[in-house]
Amino acid sequence: MFQLGKGDEKVKRKEWNDALLLPILLLLILSVWVQYQAALLDGRAVQPVIFKQLIFSGLALGALLVMRRIPFLFLVKFAPIWYSFSLGVMLLLHWYYDPTMYLLTGTKRWLRIGPLSLQPSEMVKISFILMLVHFTLKYEKQARPHSLKADGGYIIKSLAIALPTFLLMFMQRDFGTSLVFISVLAALFIVAGVDKRILLAGAGALTLLGGCLLLFVFTEWGRGILQALHFKEYQLNRVEAWIDPFKYQDSISFQQVRSMLSVAVGGFAGKSSELASIYVPVRESDMIFTVIAEKSGFIGSSGVLFLYFYLFYQMLTAGIQTNNRGCLYFSVGLVFALLFQTVENIGAAIGILPLTGIPLPFLSQGGTSMITVCVGLGIVLGMEKPKKGRRVAALSTLKR
């Protein structure tokens, strides 16, 4: 089991990390504003939208405060339990999926519990990172020198741990969220110091796979293969729309073209009152960035991007300052998960990346995503800095 190293001392709960808390609070406030603006642009009732977003923000903030009080050592120690439980919740989608969302999307990604609907794949993200950190620390405890054989074994075992998650993602046809988990794996492999030859080979294999997928999308026989692998027609169409959006602007790329036009209308400082608003389908969720771009232009969009990257910087800083590998690994994994979501969502909104349906952290509609993000951030906020002249216990110390 996990324990503190001999001669190490427990550190009292640290004071608030104001530099990390500030961007979190600003993004929670911003989420209410963008959902309000999205409702106005779409002609929907504003009060229910604001009330709902305030409730989500309050629950997310409460989750952050609770998780901050839970010792990181405790979370990592019992990571296999959290991971197994979250996978079990996701498995429930086979029977208790939301029928309304299934009719709209043809996928079983939302769990219906009475009047509530939640997305279990969001919940798995935190337990997935904790489980990988748990395994990585156990691997490092064996004190093996890095080599092709040792690191290859570590990667194979890590992929075996991740396999149930990817199988459930495949069953739900949630390719976009699967990419988030892949980014977490890649980040942990890099920060754990896996042999560069393995990393380069893996990067080459992923590049080759991506090229093959593109080839399959644009050939009739390739589409047949992808459809046999349960890829949906709309997923393949999104790739075509990304390559040449204006060619299909009246059909499969309608949403992305409207998104690009909305961003363009925002100009440098926001849309002029003389210009009409651009209708964007699902603006409040997948395309929430268009609200920021249209209302505040390049200046506001740049400010939001700065806020995100300031958040990521503070998360990494918090992990590094602990002098603790486990804390650092968790911070890096969470940062890369949020970074990938941010880049993919905004990239899709401005037309440089294909649509995948990945939400923009904090700002997209959906309470499950916001609460999950704040659970992870609460864990980072609860991490300890070492006192002067002292060393925080390494979480990689194990007791057999």
HELIX and SHEET records of a PDB file:
HELIX    1   1 ASP A   18  ASP A   42  1                                  25    
HELIX    2   2 VAL A   46  ARG A   68  1                                  23    
HELIX    3   3 PHE A   72  LYS A   77  1                                   6    
HELIX    4   4 ALA A   79  LEU A   91  1                                  13    
HELIX    5   5 LEU A   93  TYR A   96  1                                   4    
HELIX    6   6 PRO A   99  THR A  105  1                                   7    
HELIX    7   7 PRO A  120  LYS A  141  1                                  22    
HELIX    8   8 LEU A  148  MET A  171  1                                  24    
HELIX    9   9 PHE A  175  VAL A  191  1                                  17    
HELIX   10  10 LYS A  196  VAL A  217  1                                  22    
HELIX   11  11 GLU A  220  ALA A  228  1                                   9    
HELIX   12  12 GLU A  233  ILE A  243  1                                  11    
HELIX   13  13 PRO A  245  TYR A  248  5                                   4    
HELIX   14  14 PHE A  254  GLY A  266  1                                  13    
HELIX   15  15 PHE A  289  GLN A  321  1                                  33    
HELIX   16  16 ARG A  325  ALA A  349  1                                  25    
HELIX   17  17 GLY A  367  LEU A  381  1                                  15    
SHEET    1   A 2 LEU A 111  ILE A 113  0                                        
SHEET    2   A 2 LEU A 116  LEU A 118 -1                                        
END                                                                             
